[in-house]
């Protein structure tokens, strides 16, 4: 099982570190990351393996959302199946 994490907002030092730190806390393996900085705007998409996470996925989602609020970013974490359903015709 995999999850997709998207992060958008004003660029700042340590965003990738803090998001991946939450993945580490839950034993979620970061498989791929793409990120861009457009002037002062940060955008990142992260594909995370959640097959062996420790704890509940919804708790991880809540931690990511709380981090986003703390940093003034929009962080969305969703199961890959939901992401694929949202983006298929």
PDB file of N, CA, C and O in Angstrom:
ATOM      1  N   UNK A   1       0.839  -1.177   0.000  1.00  0.00           N
ATOM      2  CA  UNK A   1       0.000   0.000   0.000  1.00  0.00           C
ATOM      3  C   UNK A   1       0.885   1.242   0.000  1.00  0.00           C
ATOM      4  O   UNK A   1       1.958   1.280   0.603  1.00  0.00           O
ATOM      5  N   UNK A   2       0.388   2.248  -0.700  1.00  0.00           N
ATOM      6  CA  UNK A   2       1.142   3.493  -0.775  1.00  0.00           C
ATOM      7  C   UNK A   2       0.221   4.675  -0.492  1.00  0.00           C
ATOM      8  O   UNK A   2      -1.002   4.579  -0.586  1.00  0.00           O
ATOM      9  N   UNK A   3       0.854   5.788  -0.144  1.00  0.00           N
ATOM     10  CA  UNK A   3       0.132   7.039   0.077  1.00  0.00           C
ATOM     11  C   UNK A   3       0.830   8.137  -0.706  1.00  0.00           C
ATOM     12  O   UNK A   3       2.018   8.046  -1.014  1.00  0.00           O
ATOM     13  N   UNK A   4       0.067   9.180  -1.023  1.00  0.00           N
ATOM     14  CA  UNK A   4       0.593  10.344  -1.717  1.00  0.00           C
ATOM     15  C   UNK A   4       0.504  11.520  -0.753  1.00  0.00           C
ATOM     16  O   UNK A   4      -0.549  11.785  -0.173  1.00  0.00           O
ATOM     17  N   UNK A   5       1.626  12.223  -0.590  1.00  0.00           N
ATOM     18  CA  UNK A   5       1.677  13.404   0.267  1.00  0.00           C
ATOM     19  C   UNK A   5       2.001  14.593  -0.630  1.00  0.00           C
ATOM     20  O   UNK A   5       3.004  14.581  -1.345  1.00  0.00           O
ATOM     21  N   UNK A   6       1.150  15.622  -0.593  1.00  0.00           N
ATOM     22  CA  UNK A   6       1.419  16.837  -1.356  1.00  0.00           C
ATOM     23  C   UNK A   6       1.617  17.988  -0.376  1.00  0.00           C
ATOM     24  O   UNK A   6       0.931  18.095   0.641  1.00  0.00           O
ATOM     25  N   UNK A   7       2.574  18.839  -0.714  1.00  0.00           N
ATOM     26  CA  UNK A   7       2.889  19.992   0.130  1.00  0.00           C
ATOM     27  C   UNK A   7       2.993  21.216  -0.769  1.00  0.00           C
ATOM     28  O   UNK A   7       3.724  21.204  -1.760  1.00  0.00           O
ATOM     29  N   UNK A   8       2.265  22.267  -0.425  1.00  0.00           N
ATOM     30  CA  UNK A   8       2.321  23.508  -1.193  1.00  0.00           C
ATOM     31  C   UNK A   8       2.315  24.678  -0.221  1.00  0.00           C
ATOM     32  O   UNK A   8       1.563  24.688   0.754  1.00  0.00           O
ATOM     33  N   UNK A   9       3.162  25.662  -0.498  1.00  0.00           N
ATOM     34  CA  UNK A   9       3.176  26.870   0.330  1.00  0.00           C
ATOM     35  C   UNK A   9       4.450  27.652   0.155  1.00  0.00           C
ATOM     36  O   UNK A   9       5.252  27.376  -0.736  1.00  0.00           O
ATOM     37  N   UNK A  10       4.627  28.628   1.013  1.00  0.00           N
ATOM     38  CA  UNK A  10       5.811  29.478   0.965  1.00  0.00           C
ATOM     39  C   UNK A  10       7.042  28.659   1.341  1.00  0.00           C
ATOM     40  O   UNK A  10       7.034  27.924   2.329  1.00  0.00           O
ATOM     41  N   UNK A  11       8.091  28.794   0.548  1.00  0.00           N
ATOM     42  CA  UNK A  11       9.323  28.045   0.791  1.00  0.00           C
ATOM     43  C   UNK A  11       9.952  28.448   2.115  1.00  0.00           C
ATOM     44  O   UNK A  11       9.920  29.612   2.516  1.00  0.00           O
ATOM     45  N   UNK A  12      10.518  27.460   2.773  1.00  0.00           N
ATOM     46  CA  UNK A  12      11.194  27.674   4.040  1.00  0.00           C
ATOM     47  C   UNK A  12      12.182  26.538   4.249  1.00  0.00           C
ATOM     48  O   UNK A  12      12.022  25.467   3.665  1.00  0.00           O
ATOM     49  N   UNK A  13      13.177  26.750   5.053  1.00  0.00           N
ATOM     50  CA  UNK A  13      14.188  25.729   5.331  1.00  0.00           C
ATOM     51  C   UNK A  13      13.565  24.585   6.125  1.00  0.00           C
ATOM     52  O   UNK A  13      12.846  24.822   7.096  1.00  0.00           O
ATOM     53  N   UNK A  14      13.838  23.343   5.715  1.00  0.00           N
ATOM     54  CA  UNK A  14      13.486  22.172   6.504  1.00  0.00           C
ATOM     55  C   UNK A  14      12.146  21.527   6.229  1.00  0.00           C
ATOM     56  O   UNK A  14      11.743  20.625   6.964  1.00  0.00           O
ATOM     57  N   UNK A  15      11.440  21.959   5.192  1.00  0.00           N
ATOM     58  CA  UNK A  15      10.122  21.371   4.923  1.00  0.00           C
ATOM     59  C   UNK A  15      10.248  19.873   4.645  1.00  0.00           C
ATOM     60  O   UNK A  15       9.556  19.072   5.273  1.00  0.00           O
ATOM     61  N   UNK A  16      11.110  19.491   3.727  1.00  0.00           N
ATOM     62  CA  UNK A  16      11.295  18.074   3.395  1.00  0.00           C
ATOM     63  C   UNK A  16      11.712  17.281   4.629  1.00  0.00           C
ATOM     64  O   UNK A  16      11.230  16.171   4.855  1.00  0.00           O
ATOM     65  N   UNK A  17      12.598  17.852   5.414  1.00  0.00           N
ATOM     66  CA  UNK A  17      13.079  17.190   6.633  1.00  0.00           C
ATOM     67  C   UNK A  17      11.931  16.920   7.608  1.00  0.00           C
ATOM     68  O   UNK A  17      11.833  15.826   8.164  1.00  0.00           O
ATOM     69  N   UNK A  18      11.067  17.909   7.815  1.00  0.00           N
ATOM     70  CA  UNK A  18       9.982  17.763   8.783  1.00  0.00           C
ATOM     71  C   UNK A  18       8.912  16.785   8.301  1.00  0.00           C
ATOM     72  O   UNK A  18       8.395  15.993   9.090  1.00  0.00           O
ATOM     73  N   UNK A  19       8.577  16.837   7.012  1.00  0.00           N
ATOM     74  CA  UNK A  19       7.582  15.912   6.466  1.00  0.00           C
ATOM     75  C   UNK A  19       8.116  14.480   6.492  1.00  0.00           C
ATOM     76  O   UNK A  19       7.409  13.559   6.901  1.00  0.00           O
ATOM     77  N   UNK A  20       9.348  14.297   6.061  1.00  0.00           N
ATOM     78  CA  UNK A  20       9.924  12.945   6.080  1.00  0.00           C
ATOM     79  C   UNK A  20      10.140  12.458   7.511  1.00  0.00           C
ATOM     80  O   UNK A  20      10.147  11.252   7.757  1.00  0.00           O
ATOM     81  N   UNK A  21      10.316  13.378   8.455  1.00  0.00           N
ATOM     82  CA  UNK A  21      10.443  12.997   9.866  1.00  0.00           C
ATOM     83  C   UNK A  21       9.177  12.337  10.389  1.00  0.00           C
ATOM     84  O   UNK A  21       9.244  11.380  11.160  1.00  0.00           O
ATOM     85  N   UNK A  22       8.020  12.848   9.970  1.00  0.00           N
ATOM     86  CA  UNK A  22       6.759  12.213  10.374  1.00  0.00           C
ATOM     87  C   UNK A  22       6.663  10.823   9.742  1.00  0.00           C
ATOM     88  O   UNK A  22       6.205   9.877  10.383  1.00  0.00           O
ATOM     89  N   UNK A  23       7.093  10.702   8.490  1.00  0.00           N
ATOM     90  CA  UNK A  23       7.112   9.373   7.859  1.00  0.00           C
ATOM     91  C   UNK A  23       7.973   8.417   8.676  1.00  0.00           C
ATOM     92  O   UNK A  23       7.593   7.265   8.890  1.00  0.00           O
ATOM     93  N   UNK A  24       9.112   8.882   9.126  1.00  0.00           N
ATOM     94  CA  UNK A  24      10.008   8.060   9.938  1.00  0.00           C
ATOM     95  C   UNK A  24       9.331   7.624  11.234  1.00  0.00           C
ATOM     96  O   UNK A  24       9.443   6.467  11.638  1.00  0.00           O
ATOM     97  N   UNK A  25       8.628   8.550  11.885  1.00  0.00           N
ATOM     98  CA  UNK A  25       7.930   8.228  13.135  1.00  0.00           C
ATOM     99  C   UNK A  25       6.950   7.068  12.951  1.00  0.00           C
ATOM    100  O   UNK A  25       6.752   6.267  13.865  1.00  0.00           O
ATOM    101  N   UNK A  26       6.339   6.982  11.768  1.00  0.00           N
ATOM    102  CA  UNK A  26       5.340   5.951  11.498  1.00  0.00           C
ATOM    103  C   UNK A  26       5.894   4.769  10.706  1.00  0.00           C
ATOM    104  O   UNK A  26       5.136   3.900  10.276  1.00  0.00           O
ATOM    105  N   UNK A  27       7.206   4.733  10.514  1.00  0.00           N
ATOM    106  CA  UNK A  27       7.860   3.666   9.756  1.00  0.00           C
ATOM    107  C   UNK A  27       7.323   3.587   8.326  1.00  0.00           C
ATOM    108  O   UNK A  27       7.221   2.502   7.752  1.00  0.00           O
ATOM    109  N   UNK A  28       6.987   4.732   7.763  1.00  0.00           N
ATOM    110  CA  UNK A  28       6.531   4.818   6.370  1.00  0.00           C
ATOM    111  C   UNK A  28       7.751   5.130   5.506  1.00  0.00           C
ATOM    112  O   UNK A  28       8.470   6.094   5.769  1.00  0.00           O
ATOM    113  N   UNK A  29       7.980   4.327   4.487  1.00  0.00           N
ATOM    114  CA  UNK A  29       9.169   4.468   3.660  1.00  0.00           C
ATOM    115  C   UNK A  29       8.920   5.428   2.492  1.00  0.00           C
ATOM    116  O   UNK A  29       8.030   5.201   1.674  1.00  0.00           O
ATOM    117  N   UNK A  30       9.707   6.490   2.424  1.00  0.00           N
ATOM    118  CA  UNK A  30       9.608   7.440   1.316  1.00  0.00           C
ATOM    119  C   UNK A  30      10.227   6.790   0.083  1.00  0.00           C
ATOM    120  O   UNK A  30      11.417   6.477   0.066  1.00  0.00           O
ATOM    121  N   UNK A  31       9.403   6.591  -0.951  1.00  0.00           N
ATOM    122  CA  UNK A  31       9.857   5.902  -2.158  1.00  0.00           C
ATOM    123  C   UNK A  31      10.333   6.880  -3.231  1.00  0.00           C
ATOM    124  O   UNK A  31      11.365   6.662  -3.865  1.00  0.00           O
ATOM    125  N   UNK A  32       9.580   7.948  -3.427  1.00  0.00           N
ATOM    126  CA  UNK A  32       9.930   8.949  -4.438  1.00  0.00           C
ATOM    127  C   UNK A  32       9.516  10.318  -3.946  1.00  0.00           C
ATOM    128  O   UNK A  32       8.526  10.477  -3.232  1.00  0.00           O
ATOM    129  N   UNK A  33      10.314  11.318  -4.353  1.00  0.00           N
ATOM    130  CA  UNK A  33      10.006  12.705  -4.017  1.00  0.00           C
ATOM    131  C   UNK A  33      10.300  13.563  -5.235  1.00  0.00           C
ATOM    132  O   UNK A  33      11.336  13.411  -5.883  1.00  0.00           O
ATOM    133  N   UNK A  34       9.379  14.464  -5.537  1.00  0.00           N
ATOM    134  CA  UNK A  34       9.657  15.498  -6.523  1.00  0.00           C
ATOM    135  C   UNK A  34       9.280  16.820  -5.876  1.00  0.00           C
ATOM    136  O   UNK A  34       8.225  16.941  -5.253  1.00  0.00           O
ATOM    137  N   UNK A  35      10.141  17.797  -6.028  1.00  0.00           N
ATOM    138  CA  UNK A  35       9.852  19.099  -5.446  1.00  0.00           C
ATOM    139  C   UNK A  35      10.363  20.200  -6.349  1.00  0.00           C
ATOM    140  O   UNK A  35      11.313  20.017  -7.110  1.00  0.00           O
ATOM    141  N   UNK A  36       9.719  21.338  -6.252  1.00  0.00           N
ATOM    142  CA  UNK A  36      10.107  22.513  -7.026  1.00  0.00           C
ATOM    143  C   UNK A  36       9.946  23.738  -6.157  1.00  0.00           C
ATOM    144  O   UNK A  36       9.084  23.792  -5.279  1.00  0.00           O
ATOM    145  N   UNK A  37      10.783  24.713  -6.414  1.00  0.00           N
ATOM    146  CA  UNK A  37      10.634  26.010  -5.793  1.00  0.00           C
ATOM    147  C   UNK A  37      10.481  27.009  -6.926  1.00  0.00           C
ATOM    148  O   UNK A  37      11.391  27.185  -7.736  1.00  0.00           O
ATOM    149  N   UNK A  38       9.316  27.669  -6.979  1.00  0.00           N
ATOM    150  CA  UNK A  38       9.023  28.658  -8.001  1.00  0.00           C
ATOM    151  C   UNK A  38       9.004  30.008  -7.309  1.00  0.00           C
ATOM    152  O   UNK A  38       8.059  30.341  -6.594  1.00  0.00           O
ATOM    153  N   UNK A  39      10.054  30.778  -7.530  1.00  0.00           N
ATOM    154  CA  UNK A  39      10.284  32.025  -6.793  1.00  0.00           C
ATOM    155  C   UNK A  39      10.282  31.691  -5.311  1.00  0.00           C
ATOM    156  O   UNK A  39      11.243  31.087  -4.833  1.00  0.00           O
ATOM    157  N   UNK A  40       9.249  32.057  -4.562  1.00  0.00           N
ATOM    158  CA  UNK A  40       9.244  31.733  -3.128  1.00  0.00           C
ATOM    159  C   UNK A  40       8.191  30.685  -2.764  1.00  0.00           C
ATOM    160  O   UNK A  40       7.882  30.494  -1.588  1.00  0.00           O
ATOM    161  N   UNK A  41       7.643  30.010  -3.777  1.00  0.00           N
ATOM    162  CA  UNK A  41       6.618  28.991  -3.535  1.00  0.00           C
ATOM    163  C   UNK A  41       7.224  27.584  -3.627  1.00  0.00           C
ATOM    164  O   UNK A  41       7.956  27.272  -4.566  1.00  0.00           O
ATOM    165  N   UNK A  42       6.909  26.754  -2.648  1.00  0.00           N
ATOM    166  CA  UNK A  42       7.409  25.388  -2.558  1.00  0.00           C
ATOM    167  C   UNK A  42       6.289  24.430  -2.945  1.00  0.00           C
ATOM    168  O   UNK A  42       5.154  24.585  -2.495  1.00  0.00           O
ATOM    169  N   UNK A  43       6.602  23.443  -3.774  1.00  0.00           N
ATOM    170  CA  UNK A  43       5.644  22.403  -4.146  1.00  0.00           C
ATOM    171  C   UNK A  43       6.346  21.052  -4.105  1.00  0.00           C
ATOM    172  O   UNK A  43       7.445  20.902  -4.640  1.00  0.00           O
ATOM    173  N   UNK A  44       5.710  20.066  -3.469  1.00  0.00           N
ATOM    174  CA  UNK A  44       6.328  18.743  -3.361  1.00  0.00           C
ATOM    175  C   UNK A  44       5.248  17.669  -3.450  1.00  0.00           C
ATOM    176  O   UNK A  44       4.146  17.827  -2.924  1.00  0.00           O
ATOM    177  N   UNK A  45       5.586  16.585  -4.120  1.00  0.00           N
ATOM    178  CA  UNK A  45       4.767  15.380  -4.126  1.00  0.00           C
ATOM    179  C   UNK A  45       5.670  14.243  -3.664  1.00  0.00           C
ATOM    180  O   UNK A  45       6.781  14.065  -4.163  1.00  0.00           O
ATOM    181  N   UNK A  46       5.174  13.494  -2.716  1.00  0.00           N
ATOM    182  CA  UNK A  46       5.954  12.403  -2.128  1.00  0.00           C
ATOM    183  C   UNK A  46       5.122  11.121  -2.204  1.00  0.00           C
ATOM    184  O   UNK A  46       3.951  11.116  -1.824  1.00  0.00           O
ATOM    185  N   UNK A  47       5.722  10.046  -2.691  1.00  0.00           N
ATOM    186  CA  UNK A  47       5.086   8.732  -2.710  1.00  0.00           C
ATOM    187  C   UNK A  47       5.684   7.929  -1.562  1.00  0.00           C
ATOM    188  O   UNK A  47       6.901   7.771  -1.469  1.00  0.00           O
ATOM    189  N   UNK A  48       4.814   7.423  -0.689  1.00  0.00           N
ATOM    190  CA  UNK A  48       5.252   6.785   0.553  1.00  0.00           C
ATOM    191  C   UNK A  48       4.667   5.382   0.655  1.00  0.00           C
ATOM    192  O   UNK A  48       3.470   5.187   0.445  1.00  0.00           O
ATOM    193  N   UNK A  49       5.514   4.404   0.978  1.00  0.00           N
ATOM    194  CA  UNK A  49       5.065   3.032   1.211  1.00  0.00           C
ATOM    195  C   UNK A  49       4.538   2.940   2.639  1.00  0.00           C
ATOM    196  O   UNK A  49       5.283   3.150   3.597  1.00  0.00           O
ATOM    197  N   UNK A  50       3.257   2.627   2.778  1.00  0.00           N
ATOM    198  CA  UNK A  50       2.642   2.542   4.108  1.00  0.00           C
ATOM    199  C   UNK A  50       2.288   1.102   4.475  1.00  0.00           C
ATOM    200  O   UNK A  50       1.483   0.867   5.377  1.00  0.00           O
ATOM    201  N   UNK A  51       2.886   0.147   3.781  1.00  0.00           N
ATOM    202  CA  UNK A  51       2.581  -1.270   4.037  1.00  0.00           C
ATOM    203  C   UNK A  51       2.900  -1.694   5.460  1.00  0.00           C
ATOM    204  O   UNK A  51       2.178  -2.501   6.046  1.00  0.00           O
ATOM    205  N   UNK A  52       3.974  -1.157   6.019  1.00  0.00           N
ATOM    206  CA  UNK A  52       4.432  -1.591   7.341  1.00  0.00           C
ATOM    207  C   UNK A  52       4.409  -0.462   8.359  1.00  0.00           C
ATOM    208  O   UNK A  52       5.249  -0.421   9.259  1.00  0.00           O
ATOM    209  N   UNK A  53       3.449   0.460   8.226  1.00  0.00           N
ATOM    210  CA  UNK A  53       3.456   1.581   9.169  1.00  0.00           C
ATOM    211  C   UNK A  53       3.135   1.102  10.580  1.00  0.00           C
ATOM    212  O   UNK A  53       2.389   0.147  10.793  1.00  0.00           O
ATOM    213  N   UNK A  54       3.734   1.810  11.529  1.00  0.00           N
ATOM    214  CA  UNK A  54       3.448   1.546  12.937  1.00  0.00           C
ATOM    215  C   UNK A  54       2.429   2.579  13.374  1.00  0.00           C
ATOM    216  O   UNK A  54       2.709   3.777  13.360  1.00  0.00           O
ATOM    217  N   UNK A  55       1.282   2.137  13.752  1.00  0.00           N
ATOM    218  CA  UNK A  55       0.219   3.058  14.125  1.00  0.00           C
ATOM    219  C   UNK A  55      -0.840   3.128  13.042  1.00  0.00           C
ATOM    220  O   UNK A  55      -0.774   2.431  12.029  1.00  0.00           O
ATOM    221  N   UNK A  56      -1.805   3.977  13.279  1.00  0.00           N
ATOM    222  CA  UNK A  56      -2.956   4.115  12.404  1.00  0.00           C
ATOM    223  C   UNK A  56      -2.668   5.155  11.319  1.00  0.00           C
ATOM    224  O   UNK A  56      -2.129   6.224  11.608  1.00  0.00           O
ATOM    225  N   UNK A  57      -3.025   4.842  10.082  1.00  0.00           N
ATOM    226  CA  UNK A  57      -2.798   5.762   8.970  1.00  0.00           C
ATOM    227  C   UNK A  57      -3.507   7.095   9.201  1.00  0.00           C
ATOM    228  O   UNK A  57      -2.962   8.146   8.863  1.00  0.00           O
ATOM    229  N   UNK A  58      -4.690   7.070   9.760  1.00  0.00           N
ATOM    230  CA  UNK A  58      -5.425   8.325   9.991  1.00  0.00           C
ATOM    231  C   UNK A  58      -4.692   9.225  10.990  1.00  0.00           C
ATOM    232  O   UNK A  58      -4.783  10.449  10.899  1.00  0.00           O
ATOM    233  N   UNK A  59      -3.972   8.633  11.932  1.00  0.00           N
ATOM    234  CA  UNK A  59      -3.160   9.432  12.858  1.00  0.00           C
ATOM    235  C   UNK A  59      -1.995  10.095  12.119  1.00  0.00           C
ATOM    236  O   UNK A  59      -1.654  11.244  12.401  1.00  0.00           O
ATOM    237  N   UNK A  60      -1.395   9.384  11.188  1.00  0.00           N
ATOM    238  CA  UNK A  60      -0.320   9.953  10.384  1.00  0.00           C
ATOM    239  C   UNK A  60      -0.852  11.123   9.551  1.00  0.00           C
ATOM    240  O   UNK A  60      -0.208  12.167   9.444  1.00  0.00           O
ATOM    241  N   UNK A  61      -2.033  10.931   8.967  1.00  0.00           N
ATOM    242  CA  UNK A  61      -2.667  12.002   8.184  1.00  0.00           C
ATOM    243  C   UNK A  61      -2.884  13.227   9.065  1.00  0.00           C
ATOM    244  O   UNK A  61      -2.596  14.349   8.651  1.00  0.00           O
ATOM    245  N   UNK A  62      -3.387  13.018  10.269  1.00  0.00           N
ATOM    246  CA  UNK A  62      -3.630  14.131  11.193  1.00  0.00           C
ATOM    247  C   UNK A  62      -2.331  14.849  11.566  1.00  0.00           C
ATOM    248  O   UNK A  62      -2.309  16.076  11.664  1.00  0.00           O
ATOM    249  N   UNK A  63      -1.256  14.096  11.772  1.00  0.00           N
ATOM    250  CA  UNK A  63       0.049  14.706  12.099  1.00  0.00           C
ATOM    251  C   UNK A  63       0.559  15.550  10.938  1.00  0.00           C
ATOM    252  O   UNK A  63       1.101  16.635  11.149  1.00  0.00           O
ATOM    253  N   UNK A  64       0.386  15.056   9.705  1.00  0.00           N
ATOM    254  CA  UNK A  64       0.813  15.822   8.527  1.00  0.00           C
ATOM    255  C   UNK A  64       0.000  17.111   8.413  1.00  0.00           C
ATOM    256  O   UNK A  64       0.552  18.177   8.142  1.00  0.00           O
ATOM    257  N   UNK A  65      -1.300  17.009   8.618  1.00  0.00           N
ATOM    258  CA  UNK A  65      -2.172  18.180   8.535  1.00  0.00           C
ATOM    259  C   UNK A  65      -1.784  19.210   9.598  1.00  0.00           C
ATOM    260  O   UNK A  65      -1.723  20.407   9.318  1.00  0.00           O
ATOM    261  N   UNK A  66      -1.523  18.739  10.807  1.00  0.00           N
ATOM    262  CA  UNK A  66      -1.121  19.635  11.900  1.00  0.00           C
ATOM    263  C   UNK A  66       0.214  20.310  11.585  1.00  0.00           C
ATOM    264  O   UNK A  66       0.392  21.493  11.872  1.00  0.00           O
ATOM    265  N   UNK A  67       1.149  19.568  11.000  1.00  0.00           N
ATOM    266  CA  UNK A  67       2.426  20.153  10.604  1.00  0.00           C
ATOM    267  C   UNK A  67       2.203  21.257   9.580  1.00  0.00           C
ATOM    268  O   UNK A  67       2.824  22.317   9.653  1.00  0.00           O
ATOM    269  N   UNK A  68       1.321  21.006   8.634  1.00  0.00           N
ATOM    270  CA  UNK A  68       1.011  22.015   7.630  1.00  0.00           C
ATOM    271  C   UNK A  68       0.491  23.291   8.263  1.00  0.00           C
ATOM    272  O   UNK A  68       0.912  24.387   7.891  1.00  0.00           O
ATOM    273  N   UNK A  69      -0.414  23.160   9.210  1.00  0.00           N
ATOM    274  CA  UNK A  69      -0.960  24.342   9.901  1.00  0.00           C
ATOM    275  C   UNK A  69       0.144  25.072  10.662  1.00  0.00           C
ATOM    276  O   UNK A  69       0.209  26.301  10.651  1.00  0.00           O
ATOM    277  N   UNK A  70       1.003  24.311  11.318  1.00  0.00           N
ATOM    278  CA  UNK A  70       2.101  24.891  12.090  1.00  0.00           C
ATOM    279  C   UNK A  70       3.062  25.689  11.197  1.00  0.00           C
ATOM    280  O   UNK A  70       3.560  26.741  11.597  1.00  0.00           O
ATOM    281  N   UNK A  71       3.314  25.179   9.987  1.00  0.00           N
ATOM    282  CA  UNK A  71       4.277  25.810   9.079  1.00  0.00           C
ATOM    283  C   UNK A  71       3.626  26.757   8.065  1.00  0.00           C
ATOM    284  O   UNK A  71       4.322  27.393   7.273  1.00  0.00           O
ATOM    285  N   UNK A  72       2.310  26.848   8.089  1.00  0.00           N
ATOM    286  CA  UNK A  72       1.618  27.690   7.122  1.00  0.00           C
ATOM    287  C   UNK A  72       1.612  27.101   5.721  1.00  0.00           C
ATOM    288  O   UNK A  72       1.655  27.831   4.731  1.00  0.00           O
ATOM    289  N   UNK A  73       1.558  25.769   5.642  1.00  0.00           N
ATOM    290  CA  UNK A  73       1.566  25.045   4.369  1.00  0.00           C
ATOM    291  C   UNK A  73       0.272  24.264   4.208  1.00  0.00           C
ATOM    292  O   UNK A  73      -0.439  24.004   5.179  1.00  0.00           O
ATOM    293  N   UNK A  74      -0.018  23.898   2.983  1.00  0.00           N
ATOM    294  CA  UNK A  74      -1.111  22.978   2.705  1.00  0.00           C
ATOM    295  C   UNK A  74      -0.490  21.594   2.514  1.00  0.00           C
ATOM    296  O   UNK A  74       0.196  21.353   1.521  1.00  0.00           O
ATOM    297  N   UNK A  75      -0.727  20.687   3.462  1.00  0.00           N
ATOM    298  CA  UNK A  75      -0.218  19.317   3.364  1.00  0.00           C
ATOM    299  C   UNK A  75      -1.410  18.375   3.316  1.00  0.00           C
ATOM    300  O   UNK A  75      -2.227  18.337   4.236  1.00  0.00           O
ATOM    301  N   UNK A  76      -1.498  17.613   2.225  1.00  0.00           N
ATOM    302  CA  UNK A  76      -2.559  16.621   2.059  1.00  0.00           C
ATOM    303  C   UNK A  76      -1.923  15.248   1.953  1.00  0.00           C
ATOM    304  O   UNK A  76      -0.976  15.049   1.193  1.00  0.00           O
ATOM    305  N   UNK A  77      -2.448  14.309   2.716  1.00  0.00           N
ATOM    306  CA  UNK A  77      -1.955  12.936   2.711  1.00  0.00           C
ATOM    307  C   UNK A  77      -3.138  12.028   2.434  1.00  0.00           C
ATOM    308  O   UNK A  77      -4.130  12.050   3.162  1.00  0.00           O
ATOM    309  N   UNK A  78      -3.031  11.230   1.380  1.00  0.00           N
ATOM    310  CA  UNK A  78      -4.143  10.337   1.060  1.00  0.00           C
ATOM    311  C   UNK A  78      -3.636   9.001   0.535  1.00  0.00           C
ATOM    312  O   UNK A  78      -2.563   8.904  -0.061  1.00  0.00           O
ATOM    313  N   UNK A  79      -4.437   7.986   0.775  1.00  0.00           N
ATOM    314  CA  UNK A  79      -4.134   6.653   0.270  1.00  0.00           C
ATOM    315  C   UNK A  79      -4.074   6.717  -1.251  1.00  0.00           C
ATOM    316  O   UNK A  79      -4.853   7.438  -1.873  1.00  0.00           O
ATOM    317  N   UNK A  80      -3.174   5.983  -1.841  1.00  0.00           N
ATOM    318  CA  UNK A  80      -2.988   5.996  -3.298  1.00  0.00           C
ATOM    319  C   UNK A  80      -4.276   5.658  -4.049  1.00  0.00           C
ATOM    320  O   UNK A  80      -4.529   6.228  -5.111  1.00  0.00           O
ATOM    321  N   UNK A  81      -5.086   4.755  -3.528  1.00  0.00           N
ATOM    322  CA  UNK A  81      -6.342   4.384  -4.200  1.00  0.00           C
ATOM    323  C   UNK A  81      -7.286   5.582  -4.314  1.00  0.00           C
ATOM    324  O   UNK A  81      -7.934   5.769  -5.343  1.00  0.00           O
ATOM    325  N   UNK A  82      -7.359   6.379  -3.269  1.00  0.00           N
ATOM    326  CA  UNK A  82      -8.209   7.574  -3.316  1.00  0.00           C
ATOM    327  C   UNK A  82      -7.638   8.580  -4.304  1.00  0.00           C
ATOM    328  O   UNK A  82      -8.376   9.176  -5.089  1.00  0.00           O
ATOM    329  N   UNK A  83      -6.319   8.770  -4.263  1.00  0.00           N
ATOM    330  CA  UNK A  83      -5.672   9.688  -5.203  1.00  0.00           C
ATOM    331  C   UNK A  83      -5.957   9.279  -6.637  1.00  0.00           C
ATOM    332  O   UNK A  83      -6.322  10.117  -7.461  1.00  0.00           O
ATOM    333  N   UNK A  84      -5.794   7.998  -6.942  1.00  0.00           N
ATOM    334  CA  UNK A  84      -6.037   7.507  -8.308  1.00  0.00           C
ATOM    335  C   UNK A  84      -7.498   7.668  -8.713  1.00  0.00           C
ATOM    336  O   UNK A  84      -7.788   8.015  -9.858  1.00  0.00           O
ATOM    337  N   UNK A  85      -8.415   7.420  -7.790  1.00  0.00           N
ATOM    338  CA  UNK A  85      -9.844   7.584  -8.098  1.00  0.00           C
ATOM    339  C   UNK A  85     -10.189   9.032  -8.393  1.00  0.00           C
ATOM    340  O   UNK A  85     -11.007   9.311  -9.269  1.00  0.00           O
ATOM    341  N   UNK A  86      -9.577   9.946  -7.674  1.00  0.00           N
ATOM    342  CA  UNK A  86      -9.836  11.368  -7.874  1.00  0.00           C
ATOM    343  C   UNK A  86      -9.312  11.872  -9.212  1.00  0.00           C
ATOM    344  O   UNK A  86      -9.831  12.846  -9.757  1.00  0.00           O
ATOM    345  N   UNK A  87      -8.286  11.213  -9.742  1.00  0.00           N
ATOM    346  CA  UNK A  87      -7.629  11.696 -10.941  1.00  0.00           C
ATOM    347  C   UNK A  87      -7.832  10.792 -12.159  1.00  0.00           C
ATOM    348  O   UNK A  87      -7.022  10.793 -13.086  1.00  0.00           O
ATOM    349  N   UNK A  88      -8.908  10.033 -12.145  1.00  0.00           N
ATOM    350  CA  UNK A  88      -9.224   9.209 -13.323  1.00  0.00           C
ATOM    351  C   UNK A  88     -10.589   9.628 -13.867  1.00  0.00           C
ATOM    352  O   UNK A  88     -11.457  10.104 -13.135  1.00  0.00           O
ATOM    353  N   UNK A  89     -10.743   9.438 -15.150  1.00  0.00           N
ATOM    354  CA  UNK A  89     -11.999   9.826 -15.790  1.00  0.00           C
ATOM    355  C   UNK A  89     -12.849   8.603 -16.021  1.00  0.00           C
ATOM    356  O   UNK A  89     -13.954   8.710 -16.553  1.00  0.00           O
TER     357      UNK A  89
END
